[in-house]
Amino acid sequence: MPVAPELLEILVCPECRERVQPVHEGTGLKCPTCRRVYPVGDNGIPDMLPDEAKVED
């Protein structure tokens, strides 16, 4: 289940405060600045904890 568009408008990376963008068919939210990808659960709720994020190129 993808993240609701209303929620995407307000979500920011907790590390650098940049807006996140959906990636991997909606299963993750990526920060374009620090390249962290936060997982999105099956319920459409993102896990925005920095310890749960993976850094991608």
Backbone torsions as a table, in degrees:
resi	resn	phi	psi	omega
1	MET	NA	123.0	-179.0
2	PRO	-73.2	161.0	177.9
3	VAL	-71.1	138.5	179.8
4	ALA	-61.4	138.5	-179.8
5	PRO	-56.5	-34.4	179.5
6	GLU	-64.3	-35.7	179.6
7	LEU	-73.6	-38.0	178.8
8	LEU	-61.0	-29.3	-179.3
9	GLU	-66.7	-24.7	-175.5
10	ILE	-112.7	-11.0	-177.8
11	LEU	-75.2	133.8	176.0
12	VAL	-131.9	157.9	176.2
13	CYS	-65.9	129.1	-179.9
14	PRO	-68.8	-17.0	-179.8
15	GLU	-84.7	-47.2	-173.2
16	CYS	-121.2	-2.3	174.9
17	ARG	69.7	21.2	174.4
18	GLU	-88.5	151.0	176.9
19	ARG	-67.0	140.2	-180.0
20	VAL	-94.5	156.7	-177.9
21	GLN	-127.5	142.1	179.4
22	PRO	-66.6	141.4	176.5
23	VAL	-140.4	169.2	176.5
24	HIS	53.8	49.2	178.1
25	GLU	57.3	35.3	175.9
26	GLY	86.5	4.6	-179.3
27	THR	-88.7	-0.9	178.8
28	GLY	-152.1	160.3	175.6
29	LEU	-124.0	123.3	-174.6
30	LYS	-109.5	137.3	173.3
31	CYS	-89.5	124.0	-178.3
32	PRO	-70.8	-19.2	-177.1
33	THR	-86.5	-55.2	-177.1
34	CYS	-97.7	-3.1	174.9
35	ARG	66.1	18.3	176.3
36	ARG	-76.6	140.8	176.3
37	VAL	-116.0	118.7	-179.6
38	TYR	-95.8	131.2	-177.8
39	PRO	-72.5	149.8	175.5
40	VAL	-113.1	126.9	-179.0
41	GLY	-71.6	169.4	179.0
42	ASP	-61.3	-20.8	179.8
43	ASN	-87.5	0.4	179.0
44	GLY	86.2	7.1	-179.8
45	ILE	-99.0	121.8	-179.3
46	PRO	-77.3	146.3	175.3
47	ASP	-97.4	97.9	-173.0
48	MET	-93.4	27.0	176.3
49	LEU	-83.8	127.9	-178.8
50	PRO	-56.5	-32.0	179.8
51	ASP	-68.6	-21.8	-179.5
52	GLU	-90.3	-12.6	-176.5
53	ALA	-79.9	152.5	173.4
54	LYS	-114.2	142.5	178.3
55	VAL	-92.7	125.5	179.4
56	GLU	-117.8	160.2	175.4
57	ASP	-79.6	NA	NA
